[in-house]
Amino acid sequence: LILSSPALILSIGPGHALAQASADVMQYDALGRLTSVQAGRGALTKYNYDPASNRSSVNVQRQLDSSWAATSLPHLIGYAASFGGWAADTSGGPGHLTYGPYTTAIPTGNRVGVWRMMTDIISIQQNEIVATIDIYDSTAGQILAVKNIVRSSFVGPMTYQIFELPFTLSAGSAGHSLELRTWFTANAYINVDRIRYY
């Protein structure tokens, strides 16, 4: 399935090892040039152009090469979905769908947390917050970055998609225990497949 608009093309195809769909999101600039492809399987490709509109460079960031399966992370709510991932639906209350992994291995500097997740319905209450992702320094008791995910953040229902959250780990926080957390609002079905950073 391919959907298109002036600045965005969505391609949905088989994704996960268990045949769960993933969404690939392509973005174009005002001149119609491809500027990025966010693959639902976890690779972000960015294209740069010289003044003559020739593609001058391509940068591929693999986002899920080494990651934590959501099923292996601590969680206060949810269940293992039959087709993969850790999920929660509106029949339960809000809470941490995932937290941890309490890693001390994240290098200092500018980093990006990466979540691969999906929701079920995107066509109603599009501005409703369905999840909140954050980077939490459990050593210092401080949230380093936070992002609300609304229904309209998803490009398709029941389709895994990548969400990124930039953060900075200062030199003074080197070796701190960090969590990449997923807060479930109980407003929609949410399934988290994998989480990592780069």
N, C-alpha and C positions, 0 to 999 in steps of 0.2 A: 504494500500500500504506500503510495507517495502522495502527500498533500503539499501544496505550494502556496506561497504568498510572495509579495515583492521582495521581502528580505529574509525569508525563512523557507526551508524545505524540510519536511519530515519524512523519513523513510523508516518503515517498521518491517522487521523481518525476524526470523528465528534468532534467538540470542543465547540464552542460558543453555547449559549442557542438558537441561531437562526440557528444552524446546520452548521455554518461556520467551515471549517477544521482548526485544529491546528497541528503543527509539534512537535513531541517528538524527541529530539536528544540524542542519547546514545553514550558515549565515553568509549573506552577501552584502557588499557595500553599495553605495549609491550608483556606482558605475556597472553594477551587475557582476562584479568579480567575487569569486568564492573567497571568503576571509577565514572561515573556520568550519570544522566538522567535529561535533561532539558525538563520538560513537557511544552507544548505550552499553557496549561491552567494556568500556573503560579506556578510551584513547582520545585525546584532544589534539587535533591537527590544526595549526595556524599557518596561514599563507600571507606572505608579504610581497609587495609589488614595488618596482622602481618607478621613477617619474614617467617612463614611457609605457606603463601598464604591463610590463613583463613580470612574470612571477620571479621574484628574486631570491626567495628562501621559503623553506618549509620546515616547521618545527613540530615534531610529534612528541607529545608527553603521554607515556603509558601510565594510566592512573590506577590500575588494579593488579599490577604484577604481583606484588606482595601485599596482602590485605588480610583483614579479619573477617571471617564469615560471621554474619549476624547471629547465627544459631550458636556460635561458640562464645559470644560475649555475654556478660551478665545482663539481666533484664528483670524488671519488676512486674511487667504485664506481657501479655501476648502468648503466642503459640508457634510451633514450627509448622509452616505452611506445607501442604502435601506436595507442592511442586517446587519447593525450595524457599529459603529466606525465613525470617522471623516476622510475624504479622500480628496485627491487632485490628479489631473491627469495632463498630459503634455499640455493640452489645455490652462492652465493658467501659470502665472509666478511664480518665487520663492517667498518664504516668510515663516512666522511662521505658520505652520500647527496647532501647539498647543503652548501655553505658560501659565505661571501661575503654580500652583495655589496660589502663594504668601503665602505659609504656613510658620508659625513661630514655628511649633511644632516639627521640625526635631531635635532630640537630637544631641549633639556634639559627635565627634568621627568619626570612619570609617563607612561609610554608602554606600549603593548601590542604584542607581536609576534604575527602571525597566520599560521598555516599551514593550507593546504587540502590534506588528504591522505586516503588510504584504505588499508585492509588487506584481505586476502582472507578469512581464517577468524577468527571471533570466538567460536566456541562451545567451543573447547578451551583449556586452560591460560589462563584468563581474566586471571590476575594476572601473566602473563609480560610482561616489558618488550619491546616490539617496536620502539620508537624512543625517542630522547631528543632533545628540542629545547632549544636554549639561545641566549642572547644573549651574544656574545663581543666584548669591547672589544679589538680586535687592536692598538691603539696602546698600551694599558696592559698587555696580556697577562692580562686578567682576565675571568672569567665573571660577568656581571651577574645572570643568572637562568637557572635550569635546571628542566626538567620531564620526568619519565619518562612515556611513553605506553604503557599496557598494553592488551592485547586488549580488555578490557571497557570501555575508553575509547571505543571505536567502537560505534555503535548499529546498524550493519548492515554486512554484507560487501560489498566492491567498490562502495562508495558514498562519494563525497567528503564530507568533514565538516570543519568549522572547529575548530581548536585554538588557544587564546590563551595567551600567556605575558606577564604583566605584568612590567615592569622600570622602574627609575629611572635616568635619565642625569643625573648631578650637573653643576652649573655648571662645576666643574673639569674635566669631561670633554667640554665643548663642542667640537665639531669632531673628536672622535676617530673613527677608522675602526671601524665596527661590522659584525659578521656576525650573521646569523640562521641558525644551523646546524641540520642534521638528522643525527643519528647513527643509523645502521642497525645493529641488533643481530644480524641474520641469523637471527632467530627466526620471522619471518613475512614474506610479501610486503608491501612498503610502496611506495606511489606518492605522490609529492609533486607537486601541480599548480602552486600559486602560494604566494608568501610576501610579506608586507608588514608594515608597522607603522602604528599610529595613535596 
